[in-house]
Amino acid sequence: MMVSPELLTRIQAAAFHEGDFTLASGETLREYFDEYVLAADPVLLRDVARALAQKLPSRVEGLVAMALGGVPLAVAMSSLTGLHTTFFRPTRKAYGTCRQIEAAPAQGTRVVVVDDVVRSGSQVLHAAECLHRIDVTVVGAVCVLDRGVGGNERLSAAGIPLKALLGPGMLVDRVPKGA
């Protein structure tokens, strides 16, 4: 299922920005997807979560939210689907519980990783490796935006199908001129 034109327009208006943006990796982009603005709008967040939930594979038993962009999406999806949400950090927390995986699912659970944007897929693959060590199987990943820079292919090669609401160029190509 493709995202509806109405939802696409709302996502564009809320979360798409043009300019010069530097990523944590040092790479620069001309188009930026600001998931936090999307997550701050409760109606848009609910509608995006509903669209993402429709992309979940059958027999999934839980969601894994990638910190930080996947957290509001996964929590909203959880409230719609009743699926348990786990929270995954790129590195182990140095204080408190010192966990990398919070609210870990039971052993043998089949989960889907939730993130805002997928670029190379390395973060999802890292999460899948860590979850595998605790006998949790990643059966898929969902995101709002697949940037189309190899992540889908890397995940597919690892047996993790990626389902995205938006693909490469969808934000740029569909934004009304002058908006």
Backbone torsions as a table, in degrees:
resi	resn	phi	psi	omega
1	MET	NA	133.4	177.3
2	MET	-89.9	157.3	176.4
3	VAL	-68.3	141.1	-179.1
4	SER	-67.3	151.2	177.4
5	PRO	-57.5	-35.8	-179.9
6	GLU	-65.9	-44.6	179.2
7	LEU	-67.3	-40.3	177.4
8	LEU	-58.2	-45.4	179.2
9	THR	-61.0	-41.1	179.3
10	ARG	-67.2	-40.1	177.5
11	ILE	-63.9	-45.0	179.0
12	GLN	-57.5	-49.6	-176.0
13	ALA	-62.6	-36.6	-176.2
14	ALA	-85.0	-40.1	-163.5
15	ALA	-120.7	-5.2	-176.9
16	PHE	-99.2	130.2	178.6
17	HIS	-132.9	142.2	174.2
18	GLU	-109.4	144.2	-179.0
19	GLY	156.3	-155.9	176.4
20	ASP	-110.5	117.7	-176.3
21	PHE	-127.7	133.6	178.1
22	THR	-103.9	127.5	177.8
23	LEU	-84.5	167.5	178.1
24	ALA	-57.5	-30.2	-179.9
25	SER	-73.3	-11.8	-175.6
26	GLY	96.5	-14.3	177.9
27	GLU	-67.2	146.2	177.8
28	THR	-110.0	148.1	179.1
29	LEU	-128.5	152.6	174.1
30	ARG	-92.8	-22.6	178.8
31	GLU	-120.7	135.6	-177.5
32	TYR	-126.7	136.6	175.7
33	PHE	-103.6	114.0	-176.6
34	ASP	-100.3	89.6	-177.1
35	GLU	-62.7	-27.3	-176.0
36	TYR	-68.2	-36.4	176.4
37	VAL	-66.9	-40.3	176.7
38	LEU	-61.4	-46.5	-177.2
39	ALA	-67.8	-25.2	-178.4
40	ALA	-75.9	-15.6	179.4
41	ASP	-97.0	105.0	-172.5
42	PRO	-61.7	-33.1	-179.7
43	VAL	-73.3	-44.7	178.1
44	LEU	-64.9	-42.3	178.3
45	LEU	-58.8	-45.3	179.0
46	ARG	-61.3	-43.3	-177.9
47	ASP	-68.7	-38.3	175.9
48	VAL	-66.7	-43.0	178.3
49	ALA	-61.0	-40.0	178.6
50	ARG	-62.8	-43.6	179.5
51	ALA	-65.9	-39.5	177.4
52	LEU	-66.8	-40.7	-179.6
53	ALA	-60.2	-31.8	178.2
54	GLN	-69.1	-15.2	179.8
55	LYS	-93.9	-0.7	-179.5
56	LEU	-69.4	140.2	176.5
57	PRO	-71.2	162.3	177.0
58	SER	-69.3	157.9	176.4
59	ARG	63.2	24.2	174.0
60	VAL	-82.5	141.6	-174.8
61	GLU	-114.8	-6.7	-179.5
62	GLY	-169.2	167.6	178.7
63	LEU	-118.2	147.1	174.9
64	VAL	-122.2	115.8	-178.2
65	ALA	-88.9	124.4	174.9
66	MET	-80.0	127.6	177.5
67	ALA	-72.1	133.9	-0.3
68	LEU	-107.8	-22.8	-174.1
69	GLY	-63.9	-29.8	-178.9
70	GLY	-82.7	-13.9	-173.9
71	VAL	-62.2	-55.8	-178.6
72	PRO	-63.5	-34.4	179.5
73	LEU	-64.6	-47.8	-178.3
74	ALA	-66.5	-39.4	178.7
75	VAL	-64.2	-43.2	177.9
76	ALA	-64.6	-40.7	177.5
77	MET	-63.7	-40.2	178.8
78	SER	-61.0	-41.6	-179.5
79	SER	-66.9	-27.0	179.0
80	LEU	-83.8	-34.4	-172.5
81	THR	-103.4	-20.2	-175.1
82	GLY	81.6	6.0	179.6
83	LEU	-78.9	142.1	176.3
84	HIS	-64.0	141.1	176.7
85	THR	-113.2	133.0	173.8
86	THR	-109.9	150.1	-178.6
87	PHE	-116.8	127.8	-176.2
88	PHE	-116.8	126.4	175.1
89	ARG	-100.4	149.5	177.2
90	PRO	-61.3	-32.1	177.7
91	THR	-135.3	159.7	179.0
92	ARG	-62.5	137.2	177.5
93	LYS	-66.4	138.4	-176.2
94	ALA	-90.8	5.4	-177.2
95	TYR	-144.2	175.6	178.1
96	GLY	58.3	-121.2	-178.2
97	THR	-77.3	-14.9	-179.5
98	CYS	58.4	33.3	-179.0
99	ARG	-96.7	152.6	169.2
100	GLN	-97.5	-31.8	-179.9
101	ILE	-114.6	114.6	179.7
102	GLU	-100.9	140.7	-179.1
103	ALA	57.1	48.5	-176.1
104	ALA	-56.2	140.8	176.6
105	PRO	-73.5	164.0	177.3
106	ALA	-66.0	153.0	175.9
107	GLN	-56.9	143.0	178.8
108	GLY	84.8	-1.0	-178.4
109	THR	-72.9	142.9	175.7
110	ARG	-100.5	119.9	-173.8
111	VAL	-125.7	162.9	173.0
112	VAL	-120.7	132.8	177.6
113	VAL	-83.2	136.5	-178.5
114	VAL	-117.7	127.4	176.9
115	ASP	-142.0	164.7	179.0
116	ASP	-79.3	-51.3	-176.9
117	VAL	-131.3	137.9	172.8
118	VAL	-115.1	127.3	176.0
119	ARG	-109.7	-86.9	-178.1
120	SER	-83.2	-18.8	-176.8
121	GLY	86.7	-4.0	-174.6
122	SER	-62.6	-35.9	179.7
123	GLN	-67.8	-41.1	178.0
124	VAL	-66.3	-41.0	177.7
125	LEU	-63.4	-39.8	177.3
126	HIS	-62.1	-44.9	177.5
127	ALA	-60.9	-43.9	-179.8
128	ALA	-60.8	-40.8	177.9
129	GLU	-63.0	-45.7	179.9
130	CYS	-65.5	-40.9	178.5
131	LEU	-67.5	-36.4	177.8
132	HIS	-59.3	-37.1	179.8
133	ARG	-62.8	-23.4	177.8
134	ILE	-107.0	21.4	175.7
135	ASP	62.3	43.4	174.0
136	VAL	-117.9	133.6	-175.3
137	THR	-104.0	124.7	174.8
138	VAL	-86.5	115.1	-176.8
139	VAL	-102.6	-0.5	178.6
140	GLY	175.5	175.2	175.8
141	ALA	-143.2	146.2	174.9
142	VAL	-129.4	149.3	177.3
143	CYS	-151.9	165.9	175.8
144	VAL	-77.3	-45.4	-174.6
145	LEU	-129.9	121.3	169.8
146	ASP	-96.4	112.8	-177.3
147	ARG	-69.7	-15.2	176.2
148	GLY	73.0	35.7	179.2
149	VAL	-117.0	34.1	173.1
150	GLY	108.5	-11.3	-177.9
151	GLY	-62.9	-46.0	-179.5
152	ASN	-58.6	-43.5	-179.0
153	GLU	-67.1	-43.3	179.1
154	ARG	-63.5	-42.7	179.3
155	LEU	-66.6	-43.3	178.7
156	SER	-59.4	-42.1	178.8
157	ALA	-62.6	-26.5	179.0
158	ALA	-91.6	5.0	178.8
159	GLY	80.6	22.4	179.9
160	ILE	-118.3	97.3	178.9
161	PRO	-67.8	137.4	178.6
162	LEU	-105.6	130.2	174.6
163	LYS	-118.1	124.3	-178.5
164	ALA	-122.2	146.7	173.7
165	LEU	-71.6	-40.2	-176.6
166	LEU	-125.1	141.4	177.9
167	GLY	-109.9	-177.1	-178.8
168	PRO	-55.5	132.3	175.8
169	GLY	83.1	-13.1	-176.1
170	MET	-62.8	-39.1	179.3
171	LEU	-69.9	-43.9	-176.8
172	VAL	-70.1	-48.7	-174.1
173	ASP	-66.4	-27.8	-173.2
174	ARG	-102.7	-6.3	179.8
175	VAL	-70.4	125.7	179.7
176	PRO	-61.2	137.7	179.4
177	LYS	-63.1	136.8	-179.8
178	GLY	84.3	-1.6	-179.4
179	ALA	-87.3	NA	NA
